[in-house]
Amino acid sequence: GNTTAHDLFHAFADADSDARAAGLWSYFHHLGTWWQYRHLPNVLLLHFGNLKKDPAAEIKRIADFIDVSLSDEELAGIVERTDIKYMKQHSKEILGPMFDVFFKQADNSSGGNKFINKGTNGRWKDEISESESAAYLLTAQERLGPEATKFLTDGIMTLKGDAGKDEL
């Protein structure tokens, strides 16, 4: 049969599943594994919401992490070129020609342009019910602990505390 977004969500959020049946790997396991190493000097966790809220600050944080100095002009150029509108306009240059071959749209529009989707955060709120959202948060709390769940939902990170329950 046809798999719906709700079917995928339930496979993904089910505490007893790592969503392999839906062709997905468990995000809880992925985040839980990396969460326990967040304090190490060679690990940097990023949250998409923070990148959307203040791209310049997050790009500067990445540059600092990899010990790269950026001039104001370089930082502005990176912010411009990582903006979703720029990336959609330049998808062929960014992704290469094969994306148009493999992701060609029925209307013959650029597949790469479609692959670079909307660049928004929180679209899930329009797709799942309040009860599904509550079940997801409960599973996150159970599998990750409160601090990693706070990072998952709000992008707020602590360096000490629970390591997450869903470790290797």
Disulfide bonds with the S-S distance in Angstrom:
none
